[in-house]
Amino acid sequence: MTTVREAPEGTPDAAVLRAAMVRELRDEYNAITSDAVAAAVATVPRHLFAVGEPLKAAYAANNALVIKRDTRGAALSSLSATHIQAVMLEQAGIDPGMRVLEVGSGGYNAALIQELVGASGTVVSVDIDRDIAERARTCLVNAGYGRVEVVLADAEHGVPGHAPYDRIIVTAGACDIPPAWVDQLRESGRIVVPLRLRGLTRSIAFDHDGRDLVSRSYQLSGFVPMQGAGSGEEQLVSVGDGATLRIEDQPRQHFDVDALRNALGSPRLERWSGTTFDLPDEQELFLMTSAPNAVVLQVKQELVDQGRFAPSAARGVPALVSGGTLAYRTKRPNPQTGGYESGVFAHGPEAEVIAEHYVELLRRWARDHFRRGAARIRYLSEAPNAPVPSPGLIAKRHGTVEVSWP
């Protein structure tokens, strides 16, 4: 076990806060499920990687800290919340002696991995940003984890000089899985990656089955986007002041913007499914992968406050669009469905048709897939037999993601 070096003025408080964070992550979040990850989080002094932050902020279980922003104020790098880091480490299943590649350097997560692999293991952390790499290296040394190898490079190409890896853990939102990552993974290895799927991000643990990558688990997550050759872009279509359609992983589409603007300014049609509103992240994944042309509708909070849109649209919600008609998911209180009921708001001349289609999707999910981990996700390095887009097939730059709902 690594000897912890605390900041002199924070030694007792940091230790107490760290222990409390471990209890919270185990008992309240169920993010920590193994003794190994609990011991790692209890040992690594997170405040030495959260330079300049108050101790309470450093040890808040679900608090991400921005490390660097671009000129527009958007986050380029962050110290991810310990909650999601613990979840991904549990997904990874790291054992002593393993060789691990971390994509995206912050320092803290690499220190946790070093605790897990022990003295006989190897940790390599790669980042494209020189400032972030140097900061991570400095923080690791100051915290007593100088054995971690920090590499300045574009992670699209992996780090071949230290391959093969037993585990690859990606700590940035990835649009795709580069061939280099698969090539540098041991045959029995595992990749844990926050993969973008039509505007949603899920941390997916993929095992290699000898041909493809097959999911063993997935979790809701959010990360700053990948930079460099692996960066992606989404199509943004304004359909009104403060209302935008976000389209990702699909060919660029043409929308009848004027018709959609008119539709969203007209009275809405409401249709209710009679099914419970619960596990919204699972439901969203089903909707976005079962409707080939689903997009994400996002509006400004002020439009929700004015009563023009449901609160779900402010956070970003799966939407179906047909010509000048748009439908999206909402909810309402209904004790008969267990608290809330899923429904649809639709605008435009085909509102009846598109709303009924959406409601049927909601009913199918509630009837057949209402549980955690219902989806099976496979990454295919070769083109699929069916045309893309099709239900459950998402085209990527290097391959195809196949999402099935058995």
Secondary structure as UniProt FT lines:
FT   HELIX           8..10
FT   HELIX           11..27
FT   HELIX           35..43
FT   HELIX           46..48
FT   TURN            51..52
FT   HELIX           55..58
FT   TURN            61..62
FT   STRAND          65..69
FT   TURN            71..72
FT   STRAND          75..79
FT   HELIX           82..92
FT   TURN            96..97
FT   STRAND          99..103
FT   HELIX           108..117
FT   TURN            119..120
FT   STRAND          122..127
FT   HELIX           130..143
FT   TURN            146..147
FT   STRAND          149..152
FT   HELIX           155..157
FT   HELIX           160..162
FT   STRAND          165..170
FT   STRAND          173..174
FT   HELIX           179..183
FT   STRAND          185..197
FT   TURN            198..199
FT   STRAND          200..208
FT   STRAND          213..220
FT   HELIX           228..230
FT   STRAND          235..238
FT   TURN            241..242
FT   STRAND          243..247
FT   HELIX           257..264
FT   STRAND          269..276
FT   HELIX           280..290
FT   TURN            292..293
FT   STRAND          295..299
FT   HELIX           301..305
FT   TURN            306..307
FT   HELIX           312..315
FT   STRAND          317..322
FT   TURN            323..324
FT   STRAND          325..334
FT   HELIX           335..337
FT   STRAND          339..347
FT   TURN            349..350
FT   HELIX           351..368
FT   TURN            372..373
FT   STRAND          376..380
FT   TURN            391..392
FT   STRAND          393..395
FT   STRAND          400..404
//
